[in-house]
Amino acid sequence: MLYKFFAAASAPATFEWSPKCAVVMIACNILAYAIAKATIRKPEEGFMMPNGRFFGGLSHGAFVGANCLGHLLGIGSILGLASRGVL
């Protein structure tokens, strides 16, 4: 009885980081930059990045927001692919 309680409380096995995870995260961030560029009304408003052409002309705030969205998409994709056994 006590064994079943401790087995339920333990964490499930997680996957290890691999270059495949990095590729998925990079792809999700690029997708997020495209979404941000297409949907933000004034992406140039605010502080600009030091070399804006490398960042799609996004301001600092838009760039940080796109990174946040990209990481949310990335971690969801990585966890989903890992649970399916792809990663």
VMD Tcl script that builds the backbone (N, CA, C; Angstrom):
set m [mol new atoms 261]
animate dup $m
set s [atomselect $m all]
$s set {name element resname resid chain x y z} {
  {N N MET 1 A 0.825 -1.190 0.000}
  {CA C MET 1 A 0.000 0.000 0.000}
  {C C MET 1 A 0.873 1.260 0.000}
  {N N LEU 2 A 1.879 1.279 0.853}
  {CA C LEU 2 A 2.752 2.436 0.934}
  {C C LEU 2 A 3.573 2.601 -0.351}
  {N N TYR 3 A 3.918 1.498 -0.990}
  {CA C TYR 3 A 4.683 1.543 -2.235}
  {C C TYR 3 A 3.890 2.257 -3.335}
  {N N LYS 4 A 2.593 1.993 -3.430}
  {CA C LYS 4 A 1.765 2.636 -4.450}
  {C C LYS 4 A 1.677 4.138 -4.225}
  {N N PHE 5 A 1.659 4.557 -2.966}
  {CA C PHE 5 A 1.610 5.990 -2.666}
  {C C PHE 5 A 2.876 6.689 -3.136}
  {N N PHE 6 A 4.043 6.104 -2.846}
  {CA C PHE 6 A 5.294 6.722 -3.263}
  {C C PHE 6 A 5.492 6.648 -4.775}
  {N N ALA 7 A 4.986 5.630 -5.415}
  {CA C ALA 7 A 5.098 5.515 -6.866}
  {C C ALA 7 A 4.279 6.597 -7.555}
  {N N ALA 8 A 3.123 6.930 -6.997}
  {CA C ALA 8 A 2.284 7.971 -7.586}
  {C C ALA 8 A 2.875 9.357 -7.366}
  {N N ALA 9 A 3.643 9.534 -6.299}
  {CA C ALA 9 A 4.210 10.840 -5.982}
  {C C ALA 9 A 5.504 11.124 -6.730}
  {N N SER 10 A 6.108 10.113 -7.315}
  {CA C SER 10 A 7.370 10.341 -8.009}
  {C C SER 10 A 7.117 10.999 -9.361}
  {N N ALA 11 A 8.106 11.710 -9.844}
  {CA C ALA 11 A 7.991 12.415 -11.117}
  {C C ALA 11 A 8.178 11.435 -12.274}
  {N N PRO 12 A 7.485 11.681 -13.377}
  {CA C PRO 12 A 7.683 10.808 -14.538}
  {C C PRO 12 A 9.062 11.019 -15.159}
  {N N ALA 13 A 9.502 10.051 -15.885}
  {CA C ALA 13 A 10.805 10.148 -16.554}
  {C C ALA 13 A 10.741 11.243 -17.615}
  {N N THR 14 A 11.770 12.068 -17.674}
  {CA C THR 14 A 11.823 13.137 -18.661}
  {C C THR 14 A 12.848 12.790 -19.733}
  {N N PHE 15 A 12.751 13.463 -20.845}
  {CA C PHE 15 A 13.701 13.225 -21.922}
  {C C PHE 15 A 14.929 14.088 -21.711}
  {N N GLU 16 A 16.007 13.703 -22.337}
  {CA C GLU 16 A 17.244 14.474 -22.244}
  {C C GLU 16 A 17.332 15.440 -23.421}
  {N N TRP 17 A 18.045 16.551 -23.189}
  {CA C TRP 17 A 18.220 17.532 -24.236}
  {C C TRP 17 A 19.043 16.935 -25.367}
  {N N SER 18 A 18.682 17.311 -26.590}
  {CA C SER 18 A 19.440 16.888 -27.766}
  {C C SER 18 A 19.400 18.022 -28.785}
  {N N PRO 19 A 20.207 17.972 -29.807}
  {CA C PRO 19 A 20.144 19.003 -30.844}
  {C C PRO 19 A 18.780 19.070 -31.538}
  {N N LYS 20 A 18.030 17.987 -31.517}
  {CA C LYS 20 A 16.681 18.021 -32.089}
  {C C LYS 20 A 15.800 19.012 -31.332}
  {N N CYS 21 A 15.971 19.071 -30.013}
  {CA C CYS 21 A 15.205 20.029 -29.204}
  {C C CYS 21 A 15.559 21.459 -29.602}
  {N N ALA 22 A 16.820 21.714 -29.841}
  {CA C ALA 22 A 17.254 23.051 -30.241}
  {C C ALA 22 A 16.666 23.428 -31.596}
  {N N VAL 23 A 16.623 22.488 -32.520}
  {CA C VAL 23 A 16.051 22.767 -33.841}
  {C C VAL 23 A 14.566 23.098 -33.730}
  {N N VAL 24 A 13.850 22.369 -32.886}
  {CA C VAL 24 A 12.423 22.644 -32.691}
  {C C VAL 24 A 12.233 24.023 -32.080}
  {N N MET 25 A 13.052 24.379 -31.080}
  {CA C MET 25 A 12.927 25.689 -30.428}
  {C C MET 25 A 13.263 26.814 -31.400}
  {N N ILE 26 A 14.288 26.649 -32.209}
  {CA C ILE 26 A 14.653 27.673 -33.190}
  {C C ILE 26 A 13.542 27.848 -34.217}
  {N N ALA 27 A 12.976 26.748 -34.689}
  {CA C ALA 27 A 11.880 26.830 -35.659}
  {C C ALA 27 A 10.664 27.535 -35.060}
  {N N CYS 28 A 10.366 27.262 -33.810}
  {CA C CYS 28 A 9.225 27.915 -33.159}
  {C C CYS 28 A 9.483 29.406 -32.963}
  {N N ASN 29 A 10.724 29.778 -32.663}
  {CA C ASN 29 A 11.039 31.197 -32.522}
  {C C ASN 29 A 10.960 31.925 -33.860}
  {N N ILE 30 A 11.401 31.301 -34.926}
  {CA C ILE 30 A 11.282 31.918 -36.249}
  {C C ILE 30 A 9.812 32.090 -36.623}
  {N N LEU 31 A 9.004 31.087 -36.319}
  {CA C LEU 31 A 7.563 31.204 -36.545}
  {C C LEU 31 A 6.967 32.348 -35.728}
  {N N ALA 32 A 7.414 32.500 -34.491}
  {CA C ALA 32 A 6.914 33.584 -33.642}
  {C C ALA 32 A 7.331 34.951 -34.178}
  {N N TYR 33 A 8.542 35.074 -34.735}
  {CA C TYR 33 A 8.954 36.341 -35.340}
  {C C TYR 33 A 8.058 36.678 -36.525}
  {N N ALA 34 A 7.716 35.683 -37.325}
  {CA C ALA 34 A 6.832 35.918 -38.474}
  {C C ALA 34 A 5.436 36.325 -38.000}
  {N N ILE 35 A 4.935 35.676 -36.962}
  {CA C ILE 35 A 3.625 36.039 -36.417}
  {C C ILE 35 A 3.663 37.455 -35.856}
  {N N ALA 36 A 4.729 37.798 -35.139}
  {CA C ALA 36 A 4.850 39.137 -34.559}
  {C C ALA 36 A 4.942 40.198 -35.648}
  {N N LYS 37 A 5.718 39.926 -36.670}
  {CA C LYS 37 A 5.877 40.899 -37.761}
  {C C LYS 37 A 4.550 41.128 -38.478}
  {N N ALA 38 A 3.727 40.075 -38.584}
  {CA C ALA 38 A 2.462 40.187 -39.303}
  {C C ALA 38 A 1.341 40.777 -38.454}
  {N N THR 39 A 1.400 40.644 -37.135}
  {CA C THR 39 A 0.254 41.027 -36.318}
  {C C THR 39 A 0.447 42.267 -35.451}
  {N N ILE 40 A 1.674 42.637 -35.119}
  {CA C ILE 40 A 1.888 43.828 -34.296}
  {C C ILE 40 A 1.671 45.059 -35.158}
  {N N ARG 41 A 0.804 45.953 -34.686}
  {CA C ARG 41 A 0.453 47.128 -35.499}
  {C C ARG 41 A 1.632 48.076 -35.724}
  {N N LYS 42 A 2.360 48.360 -34.670}
  {CA C LYS 42 A 3.493 49.292 -34.773}
  {C C LYS 42 A 4.754 48.611 -34.238}
  {N N PRO 43 A 5.359 47.726 -35.029}
  {CA C PRO 43 A 6.522 46.988 -34.526}
  {C C PRO 43 A 7.776 47.841 -34.382}
  {N N GLU 44 A 7.797 49.032 -34.978}
  {CA C GLU 44 A 8.979 49.886 -34.915}
  {C C GLU 44 A 8.916 50.882 -33.771}
  {N N GLU 45 A 7.818 50.906 -33.012}
  {CA C GLU 45 A 7.656 51.891 -31.950}
  {C C GLU 45 A 8.411 51.458 -30.693}
  {N N GLY 46 A 9.120 52.399 -30.093}
  {CA C GLY 46 A 9.887 52.096 -28.892}
  {C C GLY 46 A 11.375 52.028 -29.199}
  {N N PHE 47 A 12.138 51.506 -28.230}
  {CA C PHE 47 A 13.583 51.378 -28.418}
  {C C PHE 47 A 13.872 50.363 -29.516}
  {N N MET 48 A 14.773 50.726 -30.409}
  {CA C MET 48 A 15.128 49.824 -31.501}
  {C C MET 48 A 16.305 48.936 -31.084}
  {N N MET 49 A 16.378 47.781 -31.710}
  {CA C MET 49 A 17.495 46.873 -31.476}
  {C C MET 49 A 18.749 47.487 -32.110}
  {N N PRO 50 A 19.950 47.132 -31.650}
  {CA C PRO 50 A 21.183 47.733 -32.180}
  {C C PRO 50 A 21.314 47.611 -33.697}
  {N N ASN 51 A 21.005 46.476 -34.268}
  {CA C ASN 51 A 21.055 46.304 -35.712}
  {C C ASN 51 A 19.721 45.697 -36.119}
  {N N GLY 52 A 18.738 46.555 -36.334}
  {CA C GLY 52 A 17.356 46.131 -36.517}
  {C C GLY 52 A 17.098 45.244 -37.716}
  {N N ARG 53 A 17.912 45.330 -38.738}
  {CA C ARG 53 A 17.626 44.516 -39.929}
  {C C ARG 53 A 17.798 43.024 -39.650}
  {N N PHE 54 A 18.625 42.670 -38.673}
  {CA C PHE 54 A 18.782 41.255 -38.320}
  {C C PHE 54 A 17.588 40.729 -37.521}
  {N N PHE 55 A 16.813 41.636 -36.966}
  {CA C PHE 55 A 15.674 41.254 -36.143}
  {C C PHE 55 A 14.347 41.585 -36.817}
  {N N GLY 56 A 14.348 41.750 -38.111}
  {CA C GLY 56 A 13.123 42.003 -38.853}
  {C C GLY 56 A 12.551 43.385 -38.657}
  {N N GLY 57 A 13.340 44.315 -38.182}
  {CA C GLY 57 A 12.848 45.665 -37.956}
  {C C GLY 57 A 11.980 45.793 -36.714}
  {N N LEU 58 A 12.003 44.799 -35.841}
  {CA C LEU 58 A 11.193 44.845 -34.626}
  {C C LEU 58 A 11.890 45.692 -33.566}
  {N N SER 59 A 11.094 46.408 -32.784}
  {CA C SER 59 A 11.650 47.152 -31.661}
  {C C SER 59 A 12.005 46.177 -30.544}
  {N N HIS 60 A 12.608 46.716 -29.494}
  {CA C HIS 60 A 13.029 45.872 -28.376}
  {C C HIS 60 A 11.831 45.162 -27.742}
  {N N GLY 61 A 10.744 45.887 -27.503}
  {CA C GLY 61 A 9.560 45.288 -26.891}
  {C C GLY 61 A 8.919 44.221 -27.765}
  {N N ALA 62 A 8.848 44.487 -29.062}
  {CA C ALA 62 A 8.275 43.506 -29.984}
  {C C ALA 62 A 9.161 42.271 -30.079}
  {N N PHE 63 A 10.467 42.473 -30.032}
  {CA C PHE 63 A 11.404 41.352 -30.082}
  {C C PHE 63 A 11.280 40.476 -28.845}
  {N N VAL 64 A 11.190 41.089 -27.672}
  {CA C VAL 64 A 11.038 40.329 -26.436}
  {C C VAL 64 A 9.695 39.587 -26.436}
  {N N GLY 65 A 8.648 40.251 -26.898}
  {CA C GLY 65 A 7.343 39.593 -26.982}
  {C C GLY 65 A 7.352 38.414 -27.943}
  {N N ALA 66 A 8.023 38.569 -29.074}
  {CA C ALA 66 A 8.123 37.467 -30.035}
  {C C ALA 66 A 8.929 36.312 -29.454}
  {N N ASN 67 A 9.983 36.622 -28.694}
  {CA C ASN 67 A 10.761 35.564 -28.042}
  {C C ASN 67 A 9.920 34.819 -27.012}
  {N N CYS 68 A 9.118 35.552 -26.259}
  {CA C CYS 68 A 8.243 34.903 -25.274}
  {C C CYS 68 A 7.269 33.957 -25.963}
  {N N LEU 69 A 6.634 34.427 -27.029}
  {CA C LEU 69 A 5.706 33.577 -27.772}
  {C C LEU 69 A 6.432 32.376 -28.364}
  {N N GLY 70 A 7.622 32.588 -28.901}
  {CA C GLY 70 A 8.386 31.495 -29.488}
  {C C GLY 70 A 8.767 30.436 -28.478}
  {N N HIS 71 A 9.130 30.870 -27.274}
  {CA C HIS 71 A 9.483 29.898 -26.247}
  {C C HIS 71 A 8.259 29.143 -25.740}
  {N N LEU 72 A 7.110 29.810 -25.664}
  {CA C LEU 72 A 5.879 29.099 -25.288}
  {C C LEU 72 A 5.513 28.053 -26.343}
  {N N LEU 73 A 5.581 28.446 -27.604}
  {CA C LEU 73 A 5.318 27.486 -28.679}
  {C C LEU 73 A 6.350 26.362 -28.665}
  {N N GLY 74 A 7.609 26.712 -28.416}
  {CA C GLY 74 A 8.689 25.733 -28.431}
  {C C GLY 74 A 8.570 24.696 -27.333}
  {N N ILE 75 A 8.300 25.139 -26.108}
  {CA C ILE 75 A 8.221 24.169 -25.020}
  {C C ILE 75 A 6.997 23.281 -25.179}
  {N N GLY 76 A 5.914 23.842 -25.695}
  {CA C GLY 76 A 4.747 23.003 -25.975}
  {C C GLY 76 A 5.031 21.976 -27.056}
  {N N SER 77 A 5.730 22.405 -28.086}
  {CA C SER 77 A 6.079 21.481 -29.168}
  {C C SER 77 A 7.053 20.412 -28.698}
  {N N ILE 78 A 8.046 20.814 -27.926}
  {CA C ILE 78 A 9.038 19.849 -27.445}
  {C C ILE 78 A 8.393 18.826 -26.516}
  {N N LEU 79 A 7.561 19.281 -25.600}
  {CA C LEU 79 A 6.899 18.338 -24.691}
  {C C LEU 79 A 5.946 17.429 -25.441}
  {N N GLY 80 A 5.226 17.976 -26.424}
  {CA C GLY 80 A 4.325 17.144 -27.214}
  {C C GLY 80 A 5.050 16.109 -28.051}
  {N N LEU 81 A 6.131 16.537 -28.709}
  {CA C LEU 81 A 6.906 15.600 -29.531}
  {C C LEU 81 A 7.608 14.561 -28.667}
  {N N ALA 82 A 8.055 14.974 -27.480}
  {CA C ALA 82 A 8.729 14.022 -26.593}
  {C C ALA 82 A 7.744 12.998 -26.052}
  {N N SER 83 A 6.513 13.421 -25.766}
  {CA C SER 83 A 5.535 12.448 -25.256}
  {C C SER 83 A 5.108 11.466 -26.339}
  {N N ARG 84 A 5.208 11.867 -27.592}
  {CA C ARG 84 A 4.897 10.957 -28.706}
  {C C ARG 84 A 6.076 10.074 -29.086}
  {N N GLY 85 A 7.243 10.391 -28.544}
  {CA C GLY 85 A 8.427 9.582 -28.831}
  {C C GLY 85 A 9.219 10.040 -30.040}
  {N N VAL 86 A 8.900 11.224 -30.566}
  {CA C VAL 86 A 9.614 11.724 -31.751}
  {C C VAL 86 A 10.989 12.256 -31.359}
  {N N LEU 87 A 11.083 12.936 -30.225}
  {CA C LEU 87 A 12.368 13.487 -29.769}
  {C C LEU 87 A 13.062 12.511 -28.842}
}
mol reanalyze $m
mol bondsrecalc $m
mol representation Tube
mol addrep $m
